[in-house]
Amino acid sequence: MRVRHRGARRRPYVVVTEPEGPVSREPAEDVRLQKVLARVGFGSRRKCDDLIAAGRVTVNGEVAVLGRRVDPESALVAVDGAPIGVRPGLVYYLLNKPAGVVTTADDPQGRPIVVDLVPGEPRVFPVGRLDADTEGLLLLTNDGELAHRLTHPSYGVEKEYVAEVDGEPSRAALRSLREGVELDDGMTAEARASLMDPSVVKLTIHEGRNRQVRRMCEAVGHPVVRLVRTRVGPIADRSLAPGSFRELDVEELRSLEQAVADKPGQ
């Protein structure tokens, strides 16, 4: 899995689960099939060569052969019978936000901003927020529909945090975190809470209130000393260094889409 740092060049292809409908475009230059597969998350080019050699890849319904070149914007490519779609222009980044960086596209105070840690083109925006002092995983994209679903309360997308707190939370404090605590904007929903160390709490919530985890911990008498988000929905990555980013691979994007495919009760 390739990790890129600030200033790295963006890959131009992103997978979606189904091909887009007909769109009028300028003709694209044909590229090698294994290059297209590699760029949308099917592994190294050698691994993609193996997929092609095994007869697992089709182009426009025909089994592909090594060396095949395709128009990445019009060819209907499938792996193991499942179509992939190449949607030019949409990107999906996973960033490990360092402390001190603001989750916004602009800051009047001149503080570092998250969009400066990823390529400037195409322009992306953060999915949800992490306050400046909070570290950890943050999605950035220019896919407004997916971003809306990921942040809308009705979808209840989970966010997992690891909080180093002041003091050692008791069983009663953990129970309060799980069952809900009263904040100035109302009672929190049920959550999952467990101790990783005497002063380290893992907390999983599915709301998105401002500074919610910090306020929850303070409400039970244990203010946060350090806070790291370790998972957004199904997406986690322990190996991504602070300040680094990468694009989501095909399976991660599919898992995100599945997580917000339908509202509860539908």
Long-range contacts (C-beta under 8 A, 24 or more apart in sequence): 1-239, 1-246, 1-249, 2-246, 3-239, 3-240, 3-241, 3-244, 3-245, 3-246, 4-244, 4-245, 4-246, 5-243, 5-244, 5-245, 6-116, 6-117, 6-118, 6-243, 7-119, 8-119, 9-119, 10-91, 10-119, 10-121, 10-247, 11-39, 11-247, 12-39, 12-88, 13-39, 13-40, 13-72, 13-86, 13-88, 14-40, 14-86, 14-87, 14-90, 14-91, 14-92, 14-247, 14-248, 14-253, 15-40, 15-41, 15-84, 15-85, 15-86, 15-87, 15-250, 15-253, 15-254, 16-84, 16-85, 16-87, 16-90, 16-253, 16-257, 17-85, 17-254, 17-257, 18-83, 18-85, 19-76, 19-83, 19-84, 19-85, 20-85, 20-87, 25-73, 25-74, 25-88, 27-71, 28-71, 28-72, 28-73, 28-74, 29-71, 30-69, 30-70, 30-71, 31-69, 31-70, 31-72, 32-67, 32-68, 32-69, 33-57, 33-59, 33-64, 33-68, 33-69, 33-70, 33-77, 34-66, 36-70, 36-72, 36-75, 36-77, 36-86, 37-77, 37-79, 40-84, 40-86, 40-250, 41-247, 41-248, 41-249, 41-250, 41-251, 41-252, 41-253, 42-79, 42-250, 51-79, 56-80, 84-250, 89-122, 89-142, 90-141, 90-142, 90-143, 91-122, 91-124, 91-141, 91-142, 91-247, 92-139, 92-140, 92-141, 92-143, 92-146, 92-247, 92-248, 92-253, 92-256, 93-118, 93-124, 93-139, 93-140, 93-141, 93-245, 93-246, 93-247, 93-248, 94-137, 94-138, 94-139, 94-235, 94-237, 94-240, 94-245, 94-246, 94-247, 94-248, 94-252, 95-137, 95-138, 95-139, 95-140, 95-244, 95-245, 96-135, 96-136, 96-137, 96-138, 96-237, 96-240, 96-241, 96-242, 96-243, 96-244, 96-245, 97-130, 97-134, 97-135, 97-136, 97-137, 97-138, 97-242, 98-135, 98-242, 98-243, 99-132, 99-133, 99-134, 99-135, 100-132, 100-133, 101-132, 102-132, 103-128, 103-129, 103-130, 103-131, 103-132, 103-138, 114-138, 114-140, 115-140, 117-243, 117-245, 118-245, 127-151, 127-232, 128-159, 128-208, 128-232, 129-208, 129-210, 130-229, 131-210, 131-211, 131-214, 133-227, 134-214, 134-227, 134-228, 134-229, 135-226, 135-227, 135-228, 135-229, 135-242, 136-161, 136-227, 136-228, 136-229, 136-230, 137-229, 137-230, 137-231, 137-232, 137-235, 137-236, 137-237, 137-240, 138-229, 138-232, 139-232, 139-235, 139-248, 140-245, 146-256, 146-257, 146-260, 149-260, 150-232, 150-233, 150-256, 150-259, 150-260, 151-208, 153-207, 153-208, 154-263, 154-264, 155-259, 155-260, 155-263, 155-264, 156-206, 156-264, 157-206, 157-232, 157-233, 157-259, 157-260, 158-204, 158-205, 158-206, 158-231, 158-233, 159-204, 159-205, 159-206, 159-208, 159-229, 159-231, 159-232, 159-233, 160-202, 160-203, 160-204, 160-229, 160-230, 160-231, 160-236, 161-202, 161-203, 161-204, 161-205, 161-213, 161-227, 161-228, 161-229, 161-230, 162-196, 162-200, 162-201, 162-202, 162-203, 162-227, 162-228, 162-230, 163-200, 163-201, 163-202, 163-203, 163-213, 163-214, 163-217, 163-224, 163-226, 163-227, 163-228, 164-199, 164-200, 164-224, 164-225, 164-226, 164-227, 165-199, 165-200, 165-201, 165-217, 165-222, 165-223, 165-224, 165-225, 166-199, 166-222, 166-223, 166-224, 166-225, 167-199, 167-221, 167-222, 168-198, 168-199, 169-195, 169-199, 169-201, 169-220, 169-222, 173-220, 173-221, 173-222, 174-201, 176-219, 176-220, 177-201, 177-203, 177-216, 177-217, 177-220, 181-216, 181-219, 181-220, 182-219, 183-209, 183-212, 183-215, 183-216, 183-219, 185-209, 188-212, 188-216, 191-216, 199-225, 202-230, 204-231, 233-259, 233-260, 234-259
